[in-house]
Amino acid sequence: MIYYELKIESGDNVIEIKEDSTIYFAEVFLDTINNNTQKKSNAMLACVTIQGNIDASINDRLINISEWARDLNDKTTYRKVTLTVKEDATTILRTYEIPDMFVCDYREVYGNPSDDKTSFFELNLTQKETKLKDFNTY
């Protein structure tokens, strides 16, 4: 099983989701803005998609993420995002540190527990253009 840790930072404001079973999907995608390009271009964006279960234990953090999604202040809209992908409690497969990320889309979907449909959130992030040089992975 893969485990994920998500950390979103803006100054003293930090949102962390570390619970083992909360995040169940993560995608990091380096996207060329113009797919008809003829040579290597610096017109690329880092995009991240996170999906996870909604439950009471992370309610306050999801409210903070929802508030971030609606934030239009240049000083707090762009935040450093760190995503850690783990094979188990001690084995890190990859860590991504991506500054200047902003929320493209955020949604919460509520299922019916009696139908075994879980409630989940999806967070789609994009890095500010021209900041790809600051993207780190290890």
WOURSUL-V319995 format. One record per helix or strand of 3 or more residues. SS is the DSSP state (H for helix, E for strand). FROM is the first residue (numbers start at 1). TO is the last residue. Records with the same first field share a line. If there is no record, write none. Layout:
SS = FROM-TO, FROM-TO
//
This chain:
E = 3-10, 13-17, 23-32, 44-53, 79-86, 92-109, 120-127
H = 56-69, 74-77, 113-115, 132-134
//
